[in-house]
């Protein structure tokens, strides 16, 4: 008797499966009944079979992923202390947000083992002097990632840091002189996701975004060994998001080869803010858990979880602890660190990866024919496309087709949030002069929440 039980059964082809399904449908149309189209423009079939599945995607996934803690560095001394405390409590990587040039990088990074611990630094400014000081503060081989993204800043704020020429001058200084940093060019794709772009758009804009940098670096004539970083936001569509991460690596590798670059790709992931809610906020714990799972299974290098109360509470030790513990449970109790590429060979995910890659390439080619990513930003085309996708998603939420439990489905009328708001949780409108229309992040539930808060105020005024 064979020890392989599968040999005891005849193989069933994809054609045979379809015939059986069609028979069971009793005349109903297969495509209309069982195939659904996502907001990403992808037709999802009821089953996937090796007869119709593409070759597995070859991606260079990391052997391990890091639990990352984000720290706002208002003071170099206090931020350094918080970093050490976070590492003692299970964090494996630190992400500093640096608001000004007054934050001394030597003090900020004091006694951190930079050859073992990945440290991400996100400056809210562009300064040659500061970046050179940072470079001199670390040893060669340090895992220090400077998140300098002049194009991302342009897309988010509508302006360059100073102007296009000066910003690229700072970038050239990094390319020529900052050799001690693991990486210094970042591509922030989280903006597109949080603003409502669908997945093929996110991937295409990431590709167009990085292509601008590739083109600039090629023109400068410096070394073609430049490591890139991507900051991504992970949405709620579990398998789609796994495929998105894999497609991003595949697209980056493909584009890199066209320029004969040899740099590596590092991906830092966060859960999206777009589906997070003010009311029934504990559901945010479930959302961030599955989104972090997608990031890990897709193959990111680091995950920085989002606190369940981040949209309305200031940073607090309890929220940070819970967010960190979610990742600790995934890594050490759910064994999410045991396999480097767990999605490899899944017919469904492999197919999604290829379909997303193809759709993203089509959008990318259109962008390049239109003059490139920066040109299309200046002309407002990127913003228009994102707004169209965001509107479709918003309509599905408003109609109840896209469900956020506790908000547009099973809301608890006893929930009161007016007294809990430490932060303004909605889009802030600050009229200012900009070079182009900025891309604005917006949560799906904002209008619903504003209406509920208004009712709370009316009830309080009556009482």
N, C-alpha and C positions, 0 to 999 in steps of 0.2 A: 504493500500500500504506500502511495506517495505521501511524503511528509508535507508537501505543499498542497493545501486543500483547494487552492484556486485551479489546479489542473483537473480537478474532478468536475468542473463545470465548463460548458462551452462559452466562448467569448460572445458577447453581444455587441454588435456594431452600432454606431450612431444612427445609421439608417433604420435598423431594427427598433431601436428605442423610439424614434420619431413615429414609425408606423404604429407601434403599440399605443403611444400617446394619442395619436390622431384617432385611433379606433375608440379609445376611452372618451374622447371629447364628443363623440356622437354627432359629428357634423359641424361642431363649432370651429371657428377659424383658429388655428394654432397660434399665429402671430398676434392676433387681437386678444386672445384669451390668456396666453401664458407668457408672452414676451412683453416686458415693460421698458419704457424709455426713461432714463434718468435725466435730471437737469443738466448733466454733463454731455448729453447727446449720445449716450452709449446704450445700445439695446441689450438688455440682460435676458439671457435665455433661461429656460427652466432646468436645463442640465448641461453639463460640459463633459466632453468625451475626448479621449486621446486621438481619435480619428480626425478631429477637427481642431485640435489644440496646436499652437505654434511651438517652436523649440523653446526650451527654458531660457530665460534672460540671464546672461552672464554679467553679474554685477559684483563689484568688489566691496562687499559688505564688511564692516568691522567685526573683529572676533569678539568684542565686548562693547557694551554701551555704558555711559556714565550717568549716574543720578546727579543732576545739576541744581545748584541753589543760586537764585538770583538775589543780588544785594545792591541796593542803591547806595552809592558811595558819597554821602553828604559830607562825611569826614573820613579821611584816609585811615586814621587810627581806629575809629569805631568799626569801619567796614572790614578792616583786617581782622579785628577781634571776632566779628560775626562770622567771618569766613572760617576761622579756626574752629569756632563752636559748631558750625554746620558740618564740617568735616568729621568732627568727633561724634556727631549724631548720625552719621551714615552717608552724607553727601560725598561724592567722588570727584566733583568738578564745581568750579565757582564761576558765576557770571556777574561781573561788576558793571553797573551802569555808572558812568563817570560824567557828572554834570558840568564840570568846569576844569580849567587848567590848574587850578589851585590844589587839586588832589595830587599829592606827591606819589608817583608810581613806586618809588623805592619803599615808602612806608606802607602803601596799599598791599604790596606783594611780600612784605617782610615775613621771613621764615616759612613761606609756602614752598613745598617741594615741587618746583616747576618742571622738573624732568619726569615726574610721575603723575602730577595732577594737571589736568587741562584747565586753563583759566581763560575765560572769554572776557574781553574788555570792550564795552560799547561806549565810545565817547559821543557826547552831544555837541561836538564842535570839531573844527578842522584846524590843526596847528602843527606845522613842521617841527617847531622847537620841542613841543611836548612829545611828539612821536619819536623824535630822535633821543630824547631823554628816557623815554620808555625803553627803547631798544638798548640803550646803554645800561639800563637797570637789570637786564636779564642776561643769562649766559646762553651761548649757542646751544641748541638742542632743547631749549625750554619749550614746553607746550603752552605757549602764550598766543592767543588768537585775538588780534586787534580787529574789531568789526567796523572797518571804515568803508562806507558805502555812499559815495557822493550821488550816485544815480537814485538810490533808494531815498536819500534825503530830499532830492528834487521831487520825486513822485509823491512823497508824504507831505512835504511842506509847501510845495509849489515854487520853491526857490533853491538856488545853490547855497552852500554855506556862505560864500563870498560872491564869487562869480565863476563862470565855467572855466576860464583860464586859470584863476587862482586855485580852484579846487583840483584841477588836473595837475597843477604844479606840486601840490601837496602829495598827490598820488605818485608822481614821478620821484619825489624824495623817498617815499617808502620803497618803491621798486629798486632804487639805486643804493640806498644806504641802510635799510632796516633788515639786516640779514639774520639777526638773532631771534626774530619772531617766527613762529611756526607758520603764521599766515596773517595777512593784513588787509585782504580784499574780501568783503562780505557782500552777499546778495540777499537782500531782505525780501523774501517772497511772502512773508506772513501778512504784509500789507494787503496784497491782492486777495488773499483768502478772507481776511477779516472785513474787507470791503464788499465781498459778495461775488468775486470771480469764480467761475466753475473750475473744475480740476484741469481740463485741457488748457484753459486760459492761464491758470497759475503756472503750469509747466512751460507754456509758450513764452510768457512774460519773463519767467526766470531765465529761459534760454536767450531771449532777446536782450535782457539785462546783462547777462554775463558776456554775451557776444560783443557788446559795446566795450567791455573791459579787455577782452581778447584782442579786439581790433586796435585799441589804444596801445596796449602793451607791445603788439607786433610793430607798431609804428615807432615806438621809442627805441627799439633795437636792443633792449635789455634781455637778460636770460629768460628762456621760455620755460624754466622750472619755477612756476608760481603756484602756490597752493591757494585754493579757493574755499570759502565757507558759504553755506546756505543756512539762513534762518527761515524755518517753515512753521506754519500753523497747521495743525491736524484737525480735520473736521470729524463729524459723527458717522459718516458712511464707512463702516468698519473695513470691509474688504477693498473698497475703492481707495481708501487712504493708504492701505498697505501697498497697493499697486502704484499709487502716486509717488511714494518714496523711491520705489524701485525704478520707476520710469524716469525720475529726476536724475538718478545716478547714470542710467543708460544714456539719456540725452546729453548730460554733461560730458561723459566719456566720448560720445560720438562727435560732439562739437570740438572738444579738446584735440581730438586726433586730426581734425581738419586744419588746425593751426599748428600741428606738430608740437603741442605743449605736453609736458610730462608731469605737471603738478597734480597733487591729490585733492580729493573732495571731502570736506568735513561738513556734516549736517547736524545742526542743533534744532531740536523740535520743541514746540510748545502746543498745548491744546488751544483750539480756537476760542476767541472771545465771542464769536458771532452767535452761538447758540446758548450762551450762558444767560441765566435769568436772575432777576432781583427777587421775585417771589418764589416760594418753595425752593430756596437756594440749595438745600441739601441734595437735590437731584443733580446739581453741578458736580458732586462727587462721583456719581455714576458716569456722567459725561466725560469728565477728565480721565477717569480710569480707562474707559474703552479707547479714548483717543490716544492715551499714552501707550496702550497695548498695540494699536495700529502702528504707531511710530517705531516701537521696538521691533515688531515683526517685519516691518518694511525695511529695517536696517539702518536706522540713524546712528550717529556716533554718541549723541548726548540728548537727554530728555530733561527739560525744566518744566516741572508740573506747575499748574496754576492753582492757587488757593481757591477753595469753594466760594469765598466771600470777597474775592479780589475786586469785583466791580463796584462794591459799595463800602468796603472797609479799608482803612489804611493797613499797610503791612503790619502783621501781628504775629506773635510767636506761635499761637495756636493754629492759625491758618497755615503757616509755613510748615509746622510740624506734621499736620495731617497730609499736606501735599507731598512732603518728603516720604512719609510713611507709606503712602499709596505706592510709590515707586519701589520702596524697600520690600513691600509684600510681593510685588510683581517679580522682582529680581530674585529674592532669596526664599520665598515660600511658594511661588508659582513657577519657579525655575525658568524664567524668561531669559536667563543669561546662558543657557546650556547649548543653544544651537545658533550658529552665525547667520544662516540663511534659511529660516524655517518655511518660508513661502515657496521655495524652489520646487518646481514640479507640480504645484497645484494647478489643475487645468483652468479653473476659474480665474485665479489671480494672474497666471501667466497670460491668459487671453486679455484680461483687463489691462495689464501692463502694456502689451503690444498695441491695443486699441487707443489707450491714452497717449502713448508715444506717437502714434500716427496722427492723431488729431492735433496734438501739440505742434508737431512738425508742420502741418498744414497752416496753422495760425502763424507760426514763426516765419514761414516763407512769405506769407502775406505782409507781415510787419517789415521784413527786409526789403521787399519790393516797394513798400511805401516809404522807404528812406531810413529805416532802422528804428529802434525802440525810443531813443531820445526824441527824434523827429516826430514820431507818432504821439508821444507824450505832449510835446509842445503844441501839436495840432488838436489835442483833445480826443484823439481817436481811442486810445487805450481807456481813458476815463469813461467814454461813452459805452464801450463794449462791456466794461465792468458794471456800469450802472444798469444796462439792459439785463445782464445775468442776475444782478442783485434784485431787480424788480420782479423777475420771474419767481425767484425764491421767496421774496416777501409776499407775493400773491398767494403762493401755496401755503405759507404760514397763516396768512389772514383768512384763507378759506378753510383752514383746518386740515389740509392735506398733509402738510408738514407739521408734525406734532412735537410740542415741547410740553412734557407733562408738568402740571402745576401752573401752567401759564395759559395756553389756549386749549388745554384738555385737562379735565379734572382739577380746576383751580380750587384752592381752599379760600372761601370768602372771609375766613377768620384771620387770614394772614395780614399782618400790618407791618409796613416797612418804613413808614415816614420817619420814625425816631431812630432808625438804624443807619441812616445815610451819613457816612463820614466823608464819602467822595461823591461827586456828581456823576451818576452812572450813564448819562446820555451824551449824545454828540454835542460838543461845545461849538457854538458859532462865534468865531472871532474875526470880524471883517478886517482884512489886511491886504496890502498890495502884494500880489504874487506874479511871478513870471508866467506861470501856467496854473491851470485848475488843479488843486491838490486832490489826491485820492483819499477819500474819507472812510474810515472804518465805522461800521454801524452794526449794532446787534439787532437781531430779528424782532425781539420782543419789546423794543423801546416804546413804541406807540401804545401798546397794550398796558405797559407798566405806568406810563405817564397818566393814562386815563384812570388807573386804579389809585395812584397817588392823589390825583385830583379829587376823587371820591372820598378818600380818607380825610383830606383837608376840609371838604364840605361837611362831612359828618362831625368832625371836631369843632367846626365853627357853629354848627347847630347846637352842639352840646355845651 
